[in-house]
Amino acid sequence: MRWFRLITSVIILASCSTEVELKDLDCNQHSEILKSKEVAFVESGYDADLMQDLIVSYANYANFCREDSLAPEYLMRRADLLRGSGKIRQAITQFKDVHDGYPSYQNKITCAFIAAFLYETELNDREMAEKLYLQIIESYPESHEASVAMVSLRHLNETSDELISRLKKNE
């Protein structure tokens, strides 16, 4: 019970913080606030208001702690929350920004792939999906994502009927 009160207090204080006050925190303090907000978000059953607060908080972290190793991870999480809240174009932009802005981030290729996948599956923009899949194959030919991108390209223009027919043949 004490732990829950502490988390709740931190969240309330963080929610009331102004941008000026956030600048006074170091990256570790920012990260601890984010962790508390993530816990509260999950414990709330994924409350929409807490999701929006996390989206903003992840961006704030990256703005104040740009060079910190957690920044690209938090931005990737932000992109996923944007996607989950139906903001597909913003999510794609965020995934691409993580890929382009953090060249040493271990999941940068995954970010590029997710952006292509969202173009294909959420926006039905097969032309842009194809372009991004091809970039992944060209830029990272030995990666797992390049292998999956090749498969995606093979079936990119397949109709629903063709997909069902192909799956039935493979049964």
N, C-alpha and C positions, 0 to 999 in steps of 0.2 A: 504494500500500500504506500509506503514511503517513497519507493522508487517511482511509482505512478505519479505521485504528487510532484516529485522533482521534475519529471519529464513534462508534466502539464505546466509547471511554473516556467520552465525554460521555453516551452512553445509560446506561452502567453507573452513572456518578455520579448522573445524574438519577433513575434507578430507585431508587437507594438513598436519595435525599433524603427527608427528612421534611417534613411540612407547614410546620413552623417554618423549615426551611432554604429552602423555596420562597418564603416570604414575604420572605426576604432578597434575592431576585433581582429585578432590574427587568424590565420588560415585554420589552425587547430580548433579555435573557438567556433569559427564558421562551420567547420566539419561536424563538430559535436552537436550544434544546433540542427544541422541537416539530419544527422542520425536520429535525433529525437523526433523530428518531424516525420521521418520515414516510419518510425515505430508507431507514432500516433496515427498516421495515414492507414497503415495496415490494421491496427487495432480498431479503427473506426469502421472497418469494412469498406475502405476505399471511398471515403466521403469526397464529393466533388469539390467542395470548398478547400479541403486540405490538399487535394490534388493540385488545384490552381496555386495555392500557396507554395507547394513544393516546386512547381514549374518556375515560379518567380525566384524562389530561394536558390535553386540550382543555377539560374542565370546570374544572380547576385554573387554567388560563390565564384563563378568563372570570371566575373568582372573584377572582383577584388583579389582573387588568388590565381590569376591567369597562368602563372608559371608553375603552380603547384601540380604535382603528379595526379591529384584527384580531379582536377578541373575537367579533363576530357571524359572521365568516367561519369561525373555528375552531368555533363552536357549530354552524354549518350542516354542516361536515365531520363533527362529532361525530354529528349527527342521521343523516347518511348512513351512517356506520359502524354506528350502532345498527340502522338499517334492514337493512343488509347482514348483521348478526349475528342477524337474526330478532326483534329487540326492537322490533316495529312500534309499539306504543302509546307506548313511551318516545321513539321517533323522532318520532312525530306531536307529542307534547308539546314536544319540543325545537324542531321546526320552528315550532310556534305561538309558543313563547317567543321565538324570534329575531324573528319577525314583530312580535309585540306589544312586545318590550322594546327594539328598535332601530329606531325609526321612520324614521331617515335612512339605514338600510342599503340599499344599491342592489339587493339580491336579496330584500328582504322579501316582495314579492308572489310571487316564486317559492316562498318558504318556505310561504306560505299555500296556494298551489296544490298543492305536493307533499303537504301534510297532507291536503287534500281527496282527492287522487288515491290516497293510501295507504288512506284510509277506504274508497274505492270498490274498489280492486283487491286489497288485502291483507286487509282486515277484512270486506269485503263488506257494509259498513254504508252502504247507499245513502242512507238518510235523512240521516245526518250528512254524507256527501259532498255531497248536494244542498244542504244548508244552507250549507256552506262555499263551494261553487261560486257560489251566489247572493250570498253576502257579497262574494266577489271581484268579481263582475260589478257589484254595487252600489257598492263602494268604489273600484274601479279600472276604470271602464268603458272607458277608452281603451287599456288595457294588452293586451299579447299574451296574458297569462294569462287575461284576461276573455274573449277570443275563443275560446281553447281550452276554457275552462270552459263556454261556451255550447254548443260541440260535444259536450262530455262530458255535459252535461245532456240534450241531445237523444237520446243513446244510452244514458243511465244505466240504464234499466229494460229494455233490449233483452236478449232471451235469446240463448243461443249459436246456436240455429237461425236466429233472425232476423238475427243478425250475419252468419252464413255466407251466408244468402240475399241480404242486401244487398250483400255483397262480390262475390258471383257475378254479380249484375246489373251491377255497375260494371266488370267485366272487359272 
